[in-house]
Amino acid sequence: PVLCAKLFIMASDSMQATIVLKAGREKSVTRRHPWIFSGAIIKTTGRPGPGETVAAFSADGKFLAWAAYSPESQIRARVWSYDPGDVIGPDFFKREIAQSIERRKLVAPDESVTNAYRMINSESDNLPGLIVDKYGDTLVLQSLTAGSELHKDLFADILAEATGCRTIYERSDAETRGQEGMEPVTGILRGGPATEKVEIVENGLKFLVDIAGGHKTGFYLDQRENRRILREFAAGRDVLNCFCYTGGFSVNALAGGANRVVSVDSSEPALEFAAENVALNGYESGNCEWAREDVFQYLRGCVSRGAKFDLIVLDPPKFAASREHLIKAGRAYKDINMLAMKSLNPGGLLFTFSCSGAVGPEDFRKAVAWAALDAPAETRIIKILTQAPDHPVTLNFPQAEYLKGLVVQIF
């Protein structure tokens, strides 16, 4: 209490900007949730600019956290640290980045087997707004908040020194930057020039990654373990990979001994990329089929002509950008899962996913359950899937758990 009182007095008397929370609104911060919303703040002292560090205090003067200020966002401040003794600067960031890199040794202990993974995962690594994905000797950095933007060059310097990677490429082009009042930014931050396609190895398989133009940072690293699990079930099966993108599940199905793999996507460049990844791993194209089509329309066609598969993957893009879209998203998840269930042989497997953070695990499971009723199909969940362990979820920040998946068997 004495230290907190001294900090409050020092902050008030110095140039350190502060925010004071309304009475009772400090509870989420004391429970170590890293977001402070604008409506929780009763007073701001100083004139903190975008990304600048503020000291957060409760209404009765107790120190709560050091946070990055964002004047344009409803999430007005994002916590860097709850320790009053921390100084938010180069040494602090070096420590947090080093700890994040060290934690990833559990994920990729042997880079000859897997050399692509998420190195820093924003709030879950105590670095709100900073995402760093490693693709071999190339890093791809996303800066999504005012705080990460202010320190972006420092982050790049620390990462270059800590990893020895040749190139750091920026993909700060996510829509969420707009909520922070920032424009999209892409290009080389350090090293380079970056090659158009970077080759990686994941669970012993090779993939090409378009770091400049691919979705997110170029590859869906969060599905790594789920692709490996699918490989274990693929032997002898006819597989349909919907929303195949660059063919991650398709290549793993072939590696697992699938009899036939049909890959569907509405993007011709994605299908060409997927075929390139199949060839990169030395698989014959004879048991591969490619369909450029809307997945909903393709599945309706399967139902109408009685086409059947033994394993279907549904890995659609985000159906709900926010909770306002939940009802519409629920219908979409129900419809697409129903069509897939109708297109499976008895005993067939459905690998179905939602990457919509606004859709909770129970919401997603209910949508799949309604799909089974409408199909109609008798179903059993045989495995519950989530994002790869390099996309960790801290217990105090459940919003980091965005990827939900089920393996459902149809009878």
Salt bridges, closest charged atoms under 4 A:
ASP86 OD1 - ARG95 NH1 3.27
GLU96 OE2 - ARG95 NH2 2.90
GLU102 OE1 - LYS105 NZ 3.01
GLU111 OE1 - LYS134 NZ 3.00
GLU123 OE2 - ARG78 NE 3.58
ASP125 OD1 - ARG103 NH2 2.90
ASP125 OD2 - ARG104 NH2 2.74
ASP133 OD1 - ARG118 NE 2.69
ASP137 OD2 - ARG166 NE 2.92
GLU149 OE2 - LYS152 NZ 2.96
GLU149 OE1 - ARG177 NH1 2.83
ASP153 OD1 - ARG190 NH2 3.94
ASP157 OD1 - ARG190 NE 2.93
GLU170 OE2 - LYS152 NZ 2.78
ASP173 OD2 - ARG171 NE 2.98
GLU180 OE2 - ARG78 NH1 2.76
GLU202 OE1 - ARG227 NH2 2.80
ASP222 OD2 - LYS216 NZ 3.81
GLU225 OE1 - ARG228 NE 2.97
GLU232 OE2 - ARG228 NH1 2.91
ASP238 OD2 - ARG260 NH1 3.71
GLU276 OE1 - LYS197 NZ 2.73
GLU289 OE2 - ARG260 NE 2.79
ASP335 OD1 - LYS334 NZ 3.06
ASP374 OD2 - LYS334 NZ 3.09
GLU378 OE2 - ARG380 NH2 2.90
ASP390 OD2 - ARG224 NH2 2.71
ASP390 OD1 - HIS391 ND1 3.25
